[in-house]
């Protein structure tokens, strides 16, 4: 009788451990998916921020003006 009880306890424990493992595995998969989504969102936001900074930087720079030069012999430019 005692051996039967021991086997029943072991079986019950195995079922509980299997359940805990399954729940833990599901939690891990959910957290991993959330992490991937959050990482993708952060990368997207970072790209948008960098694009915004580039646009603002380019807008704040005055346009390049040509450097005045005098044409020399054979089309060679001489800077003043």
N, CA, C and O atoms as a Tinker XYZ file with bonds, in Angstrom:
   320  protein
     1  N      0.835000   -1.193000    0.000000    73     2
     2  CA     0.000000    0.000000    0.000000    64     1     3
     3  C      0.872000    1.247000    0.000000    63     2     4     5
     4  O      0.569000    2.213000   -0.700000    81     3
     5  N      1.924000    1.238000    0.757000    73     3     6
     6  CA     2.787000    2.406000    0.850000    64     5     7
     7  C      3.446000    2.710000   -0.493000    63     6     8     9
     8  O      3.614000    3.874000   -0.859000    81     7
     9  N      3.819000    1.661000   -1.223000    73     7    10
    10  CA     4.460000    1.860000   -2.508000    64     9    11
    11  C      3.469000    2.465000   -3.505000    63    10    12    13
    12  O      3.857000    3.279000   -4.343000    81    11
    13  N      2.219000    2.082000   -3.425000    73    11    14
    14  CA     1.191000    2.636000   -4.314000    64    13    15
    15  C      1.010000    4.136000   -4.042000    63    14    16    17
    16  O      0.887000    4.930000   -4.974000    81    15
    17  N      0.996000    4.512000   -2.766000    73    15    18
    18  CA     0.872000    5.934000   -2.403000    64    17    19
    19  C      2.059000    6.742000   -2.923000    63    18    20    21
    20  O      1.905000    7.858000   -3.420000    81    19
    21  N      3.246000    6.148000   -2.794000    73    19    22
    22  CA     4.452000    6.812000   -3.278000    64    21    23
    23  C      4.377000    7.032000   -4.790000    63    22    24    25
    24  O      4.712000    8.111000   -5.279000    81    23
    25  N      3.948000    6.032000   -5.512000    73    23    26
    26  CA     3.812000    6.163000   -6.960000    64    25    27
    27  C      2.758000    7.224000   -7.336000    63    26    28    29
    28  O      2.943000    7.991000   -8.281000    81    27
    29  N      1.665000    7.249000   -6.585000    73    27    30
    30  CA     0.613000    8.242000   -6.831000    64    29    31
    31  C      1.149000    9.656000   -6.578000    63    30    32    33
    32  O      0.878000   10.571000   -7.356000    81    31
    33  N      1.903000    9.832000   -5.497000    73    31    34
    34  CA     2.504000   11.145000   -5.190000    64    33    35
    35  C      3.478000   11.569000   -6.295000    63    34    36    37
    36  O      3.485000   12.722000   -6.728000    81    35
    37  N      4.295000   10.619000   -6.738000    73    35    38
    38  CA     5.260000   10.934000   -7.797000    64    37    39
    39  C      4.534000   11.339000   -9.085000    63    38    40    41
    40  O      4.933000   12.282000   -9.768000    81    39
    41  N      3.464000   10.606000   -9.399000    73    39    42
    42  CA     2.695000   10.941000  -10.593000    64    41    43
    43  C      2.071000   12.334000  -10.462000    63    42    44    45
    44  O      2.130000   13.132000  -11.397000    81    43
    45  N      1.483000   12.619000   -9.317000    73    43    46
    46  CA     0.874000   13.939000   -9.095000    64    45    47
    47  C      1.917000   15.045000   -9.191000    63    46    48    49
    48  O      1.669000   16.099000   -9.777000    81    47
    49  N      3.083000   14.793000   -8.613000    73    47    50
    50  CA     4.155000   15.776000   -8.677000    64    49    51
    51  C      4.606000   15.990000  -10.122000    63    50    52    53
    52  O      4.853000   17.122000  -10.540000    81    51
    53  N      4.713000   14.899000  -10.880000    73    51    54
    54  CA     5.113000   15.002000  -12.285000    64    53    55
    55  C      4.090000   15.816000  -13.073000    63    54    56    57
    56  O      4.465000   16.627000  -13.920000    81    55
    57  N      2.815000   15.609000  -12.805000    73    55    58
    58  CA     1.759000   16.370000  -13.492000    64    57    59
    59  C      1.860000   17.848000  -13.130000    63    58    60    61
    60  O      1.742000   18.709000  -14.002000    81    59
    61  N      2.078000   18.148000  -11.845000    73    59    62
    62  CA     2.223000   19.550000  -11.414000    64    61    63
    63  C      3.439000   20.199000  -12.061000    63    62    64    65
    64  O      3.363000   21.328000  -12.546000    81    63
    65  N      4.565000   19.479000  -12.066000    73    63    66
    66  CA     5.788000   20.022000  -12.667000    64    65    67
    67  C      5.608000   20.253000  -14.163000    63    66    68    69
    68  O      6.092000   21.251000  -14.698000    81    67
    69  N      4.924000   19.347000  -14.836000    73    67    70
    70  CA     4.662000   19.506000  -16.266000    64    69    71
    71  C      3.813000   20.751000  -16.496000    63    70    72    73
    72  O      4.057000   21.518000  -17.427000    81    71
    73  N      2.814000   20.943000  -15.639000    73    71    74
    74  CA     1.957000   22.131000  -15.761000    64    73    75
    75  C      2.770000   23.408000  -15.538000    63    74    76    77
    76  O      2.649000   24.362000  -16.307000    81    75
    77  N      3.591000   23.430000  -14.497000    73    75    78
    78  CA     4.418000   24.611000  -14.222000    64    77    79
    79  C      5.377000   24.883000  -15.376000    63    78    80    81
    80  O      5.595000   26.036000  -15.747000    81    79
    81  N      5.949000   23.822000  -15.944000    73    79    82
    82  CA     6.851000   23.982000  -17.078000    64    81    83
    83  C      6.111000   24.594000  -18.266000    63    82    84    85
    84  O      6.613000   25.516000  -18.908000    81    83
    85  N      4.926000   24.081000  -18.552000    73    83    86
    86  CA     4.138000   24.589000  -19.680000    64    85    87
    87  C      3.781000   26.068000  -19.480000    63    86    88    89
    88  O      3.890000   26.869000  -20.408000    81    87
    89  N      3.356000   26.417000  -18.269000    73    87    90
    90  CA     3.021000   27.806000  -17.971000    64    89    91
    91  C      4.257000   28.700000  -18.105000    63    90    92    93
    92  O      4.186000   29.787000  -18.679000    81    91
    93  N      5.369000   28.241000  -17.580000    73    91    94
    94  CA     6.611000   29.022000  -17.679000    64    93    95
    95  C      7.039000   29.189000  -19.132000    63    94    96    97
    96  O      7.486000   30.265000  -19.529000    81    95
    97  N      6.906000   28.153000  -19.907000    73    95    98
    98  CA     7.268000   28.230000  -21.317000    64    97    99
    99  C      6.375000   29.229000  -22.053000    63    98   100   101
   100  O      6.860000   29.991000  -22.890000    81    99
   101  N      5.089000   29.232000  -21.750000    73    99   102
   102  CA     4.160000   30.185000  -22.382000    64   101   103
   103  C      4.510000   31.619000  -21.980000    63   102   104   105
   104  O      4.493000   32.523000  -22.816000    81   103
   105  N      4.824000   31.823000  -20.704000    73   103   106
   106  CA     5.218000   33.155000  -20.245000    64   105   107
   107  C      6.479000   33.618000  -20.964000    63   106   108   109
   108  O      6.572000   34.771000  -21.388000    81   107
   109  N      7.451000   32.711000  -21.100000    73   107   110
   110  CA     8.686000   33.051000  -21.793000    64   109   111
   111  C      8.406000   33.461000  -23.233000    63   110   112   113
   112  O      8.929000   34.469000  -23.708000    81   111
   113  N      7.584000   32.681000  -23.926000    73   111   114
   114  CA     7.263000   32.992000  -25.321000    64   113   115
   115  C      6.549000   34.329000  -25.434000    63   114   116   117
   116  O      6.822000   35.101000  -26.354000    81   115
   117  N      5.635000   34.614000  -24.507000    73   115   118
   118  CA     4.933000   35.901000  -24.521000    64   117   119
   119  C      5.897000   37.059000  -24.267000    63   118   120   121
   120  O      5.830000   38.087000  -24.941000    81   119
   121  N      6.788000   36.890000  -23.298000    73   119   122
   122  CA     7.767000   37.937000  -23.002000    64   121   123
   123  C      8.725000   38.149000  -24.178000    63   122   124   125
   124  O      9.100000   39.277000  -24.498000    81   123
   125  N      9.102000   37.056000  -24.802000    73   123   126
   126  CA    10.002000   37.164000  -25.953000    64   125   127
   127  C      9.316000   37.927000  -27.091000    63   126   128   129
   128  O      9.939000   38.764000  -27.744000    81   127
   129  N      8.053000   37.638000  -27.322000    73   127   130
   130  CA     7.300000   38.339000  -28.366000    64   129   131
   131  C      7.163000   39.823000  -28.022000    63   130   132   133
   132  O      7.334000   40.679000  -28.890000    81   131
   133  N      6.856000   40.129000  -26.767000    73   131   134
   134  CA     6.761000   41.532000  -26.344000    64   133   135
   135  C      8.093000   42.253000  -26.526000    63   134   136   137
   136  O      8.130000   43.397000  -26.980000    81   135
   137  N      9.184000   41.579000  -26.170000    73   135   138
   138  CA    10.510000   42.169000  -26.321000    64   137   139
   139  C     10.809000   42.462000  -27.791000    63   138   140   141
   140  O     11.328000   43.529000  -28.118000    81   139
   141  N     10.486000   41.527000  -28.670000    73   139   142
   142  CA    10.720000   41.733000  -30.099000    64   141   143
   143  C      9.891000   42.905000  -30.623000    63   142   144   145
   144  O     10.394000   43.718000  -31.399000    81   143
   145  N      8.631000   43.000000  -30.209000    73   143   146
   146  CA     7.770000   44.102000  -30.644000    64   145   147
   147  C      8.300000   45.434000  -30.130000    63   146   148   149
   148  O      8.368000   46.411000  -30.877000    81   147
   149  N      8.671000   45.471000  -28.866000    73   147   150
   150  CA     9.184000   46.702000  -28.272000    64   149   151
   151  C     10.488000   47.123000  -28.946000    63   150   152   153
   152  O     10.700000   48.306000  -29.212000    81   151
   153  N     11.350000   46.165000  -29.217000    73   151   154
   154  CA    12.616000   46.462000  -29.890000    64   153   155
   155  C     12.354000   47.033000  -31.276000    63   154   156   157
   156  O     12.988000   48.011000  -31.673000    81   155
   157  N     11.432000   46.436000  -32.010000    73   155   158
   158  CA    11.095000   46.925000  -33.350000    64   157   159
   159  C     10.524000   48.339000  -33.269000    63   158   160   161
   160  O     10.862000   49.186000  -34.097000    81   159
   161  N      9.668000   48.607000  -32.290000    73   159   162
   162  CA     9.095000   49.946000  -32.127000    64   161   163
   163  C     10.180000   50.960000  -31.791000    63   162   164   165
   164  O     10.190000   52.063000  -32.337000    81   163
   165  N     11.091000   50.594000  -30.896000    73   163   166
   166  CA    12.158000   51.513000  -30.512000    64   165   167
   167  C     13.078000   51.804000  -31.698000    63   166   168   169
   168  O     13.513000   52.941000  -31.883000    81   167
   169  N     13.373000   50.784000  -32.499000    73   167   170
   170  CA    14.210000   50.992000  -33.675000    64   169   171
   171  C     13.515000   51.927000  -34.660000    63   170   172   173
   172  O     14.149000   52.800000  -35.252000    81   171
   173  N     12.219000   51.738000  -34.828000    73   171   174
   174  CA    11.453000   52.592000  -35.732000    64   173   175
   175  C     11.449000   54.041000  -35.231000    63   174   176   177
   176  O     11.647000   54.974000  -36.009000    81   175
   177  N     11.225000   54.216000  -33.935000    73   175   178
   178  CA    11.229000   55.562000  -33.362000    64   177   179
   179  C     12.602000   56.208000  -33.484000    63   178   180   181
   180  O     12.705000   57.402000  -33.767000    81   179
   181  N     13.645000   55.434000  -33.274000    73   179   182
   182  CA    15.005000   55.949000  -33.393000    64   181   183
   183  C     15.284000   56.393000  -34.830000    63   182   184   185
   184  O     15.878000   57.448000  -35.051000    81   183
   185  N     14.858000   55.592000  -35.799000    73   183   186
   186  CA    15.042000   55.975000  -37.201000    64   185   187
   187  C     14.288000   57.263000  -37.514000    63   186   188   189
   188  O     14.811000   58.144000  -38.197000    81   187
   189  N     13.057000   57.370000  -37.012000    73   187   190
   190  CA    12.275000   58.592000  -37.243000    64   189   191
   191  C     12.965000   59.793000  -36.608000    63   190   192   193
   192  O     13.017000   60.869000  -37.204000    81   191
   193  N     13.491000   59.613000  -35.409000    73   191   194
   194  CA    14.169000   60.703000  -34.718000    64   193   195
   195  C     15.418000   61.127000  -35.489000    63   194   196   197
   196  O     15.681000   62.318000  -35.653000    81   195
   197  N     16.185000   60.141000  -35.960000    73   195   198
   198  CA    17.383000   60.468000  -36.726000    64   197   199
   199  C     17.027000   61.171000  -38.027000    63   198   200   201
   200  O     17.703000   62.122000  -38.419000    81   199
   201  N     15.977000   60.718000  -38.699000    73   199   202
   202  CA    15.539000   61.383000  -39.927000    64   201   203
   203  C     15.099000   62.811000  -39.628000    63   202   204   205
   204  O     15.391000   63.730000  -40.395000    81   203
   205  N     14.402000   62.994000  -38.521000    73   203   206
   206  CA    13.968000   64.340000  -38.130000    64   205   207
   207  C     15.151000   65.242000  -37.848000    63   206   208   209
   208  O     15.150000   66.414000  -38.224000    81   207
   209  N     16.153000   64.700000  -37.191000    73   207   210
   210  CA    17.348000   65.498000  -36.899000    64   209   211
   211  C     18.078000   65.858000  -38.183000    63   210   212   213
   212  O     18.534000   66.990000  -38.338000    81   211
   213  N     18.195000   64.905000  -39.108000    73   211   214
   214  CA    18.850000   65.193000  -40.382000    64   213   215
   215  C     18.098000   66.273000  -41.145000    63   214   216   217
   216  O     18.707000   67.177000  -41.718000    81   215
   217  N     16.787000   66.179000  -41.152000    73   215   218
   218  CA    15.978000   67.171000  -41.851000    64   217   219
   219  C     16.157000   68.540000  -41.213000    63   218   220   221
   220  O     16.314000   69.539000  -41.915000    81   219
   221  N     16.133000   68.591000  -39.877000    73   219   222
   222  CA    16.298000   69.873000  -39.187000    64   221   223
   223  C     17.708000   70.412000  -39.415000    63   222   224   225
   224  O     17.885000   71.618000  -39.588000    81   223
   225  N     18.711000   69.538000  -39.416000    73   223   226
   226  CA    20.093000   69.970000  -39.619000    64   225   227
   227  C     20.262000   70.526000  -41.022000    63   226   228   229
   228  O     20.896000   71.566000  -41.206000    81   227
   229  N     19.706000   69.849000  -42.003000    73   227   230
   230  CA    19.835000   70.324000  -43.381000    64   229   231
   231  C     19.059000   71.622000  -43.578000    63   230   232   233
   232  O     19.498000   72.494000  -44.328000    81   231
   233  N     17.928000   71.761000  -42.924000    73   231   234
   234  CA    17.131000   72.983000  -43.061000    64   233   235
   235  C     17.830000   74.168000  -42.395000    63   234   236   237
   236  O     17.653000   75.309000  -42.820000    81   235
   237  N     18.617000   73.907000  -41.360000    73   235   238
   238  CA    19.262000   75.006000  -40.642000    64   237   239
   239  C     20.546000   75.459000  -41.324000    63   238   240   241
   240  O     21.055000   76.541000  -41.029000    81   239
   241  N     21.078000   74.640000  -42.236000    73   239   242
   242  CA    22.306000   75.021000  -42.925000    64   241   243
   243  C     21.957000   75.937000  -44.098000    63   242   244   245
   244  O     21.011000   75.667000  -44.838000    81   243
   245  N     22.714000   77.014000  -44.268000    73   243   246
   246  CA    22.460000   77.857000  -45.432000    64   245   247
   247  C     22.904000   77.105000  -46.688000    63   246   248   249
   248  O     23.812000   76.277000  -46.622000    81   247
   249  N     22.272000   77.384000  -47.828000    73   247   250
   250  CA    22.682000   76.700000  -49.041000    64   249   251
   251  C     24.108000   77.091000  -49.404000    63   250   252   253
   252  O     24.547000   78.208000  -49.132000    81   251
   253  N     24.815000   76.170000  -50.011000    73   251   254
   254  CA    26.190000   76.440000  -50.412000    64   253   255
   255  C     26.194000   77.425000  -51.572000    63   254   256   257
   256  O     25.452000   77.275000  -52.543000    81   255
   257  N     27.049000   78.437000  -51.447000    73   255   258
   258  CA    27.176000   79.383000  -52.552000    64   257   259
   259  C     28.489000   79.090000  -53.253000    63   258   260   261
   260  O     29.458000   78.668000  -52.621000    81   259
   261  N     28.520000   79.314000  -54.558000    73   259   262
   262  CA    29.759000   79.029000  -55.276000    64   261   263
   263  C     30.868000   79.968000  -54.824000    63   262   264   265
   264  O     30.631000   81.129000  -54.491000    81   263
   265  N     32.081000   79.435000  -54.821000    73   263   266
   266  CA    33.239000   80.241000  -54.443000    64   265   267
   267  C     33.625000   81.088000  -55.651000    63   266   268   269
   268  O     33.841000   80.556000  -56.740000    81   267
   269  N     33.714000   82.401000  -55.464000    73   267   270
   270  CA    34.103000   83.237000  -56.602000    64   269   271
   271  C     35.515000   82.877000  -57.040000    63   270   272   273
   272  O     36.412000   82.707000  -56.214000    81   271
   273  N     35.696000   82.767000  -58.328000    73   271   274
   274  CA    37.016000   82.426000  -58.840000    64   273   275
   275  C     37.237000   83.163000  -60.159000    63   274   276   277
   276  O     36.292000   83.616000  -60.804000    81   275
   277  N     38.481000   83.269000  -60.533000    73   275   278
   278  CA    38.789000   83.856000  -61.819000    64   277   279
   279  C     39.325000   82.761000  -62.714000    63   278   280   281
   280  O     40.182000   81.970000  -62.320000    81   279
   281  N     38.811000   82.733000  -63.903000    73   279   282
   282  CA    39.255000   81.730000  -64.863000    64   281   283
   283  C     40.639000   82.097000  -65.373000    63   282   284   285
   284  O     40.881000   83.232000  -65.785000    81   283
   285  N     41.530000   81.144000  -65.342000    73   283   286
   286  CA    42.878000   81.361000  -65.853000    64   285   287
   287  C     43.024000   80.733000  -67.210000    63   286   288   289
   288  O     42.036000   80.431000  -67.880000    81   287
   289  N     44.237000   80.542000  -67.605000    73   287   290
   290  CA    44.537000   79.950000  -68.898000    64   289   291
   291  C     44.118000   78.488000  -68.893000    63   290   292   293
   292  O     44.290000   77.799000  -67.888000    81   291
   293  N     43.580000   78.016000  -69.985000    73   291   294
   294  CA    43.166000   76.636000  -70.178000    64   293   295
   295  C     42.082000   76.201000  -69.165000    63   294   296   297
   296  O     42.025000   75.030000  -68.790000    81   295
   297  N     41.265000   77.099000  -68.744000    73   295   298
   298  CA    40.145000   76.765000  -67.855000    64   297   299
   299  C     40.553000   76.416000  -66.442000    63   298   300   301
   300  O     39.747000   75.854000  -65.701000    81   299
   301  N     41.763000   76.725000  -66.042000    73   299   302
   302  CA    42.205000   76.445000  -64.678000    64   301   303
   303  C     41.674000   77.554000  -63.787000    63   302   304   305
   304  O     41.802000   78.734000  -64.114000    81   303
   305  N     41.070000   77.172000  -62.646000    73   303   306
   306  CA    40.539000   78.181000  -61.730000    64   305   307
   307  C     41.588000   78.584000  -60.734000    63   306   308   309
   308  O     42.304000   77.756000  -60.169000    81   307
   309  N     41.660000   79.890000  -60.534000    73   307   310
   310  CA    42.555000   80.435000  -59.517000    64   309   311
   311  C     41.687000   81.100000  -58.460000    63   310   312   313
   312  O     40.898000   81.995000  -58.761000    81   311
   313  N     41.838000   80.663000  -57.250000    73   311   314
   314  CA    41.063000   81.258000  -56.175000    64   313   315
   315  C     41.722000   82.564000  -55.767000    63   314   316   317
   316  O     42.948000   82.682000  -55.789000    81   315
   317  N     40.908000   83.548000  -55.393000    73   315   318
   318  CA    41.504000   84.836000  -54.978000    64   317   319
   319  C     42.276000   84.722000  -53.689000    63   318   320
   320  O     42.833000   85.711000  -53.213000    81   319
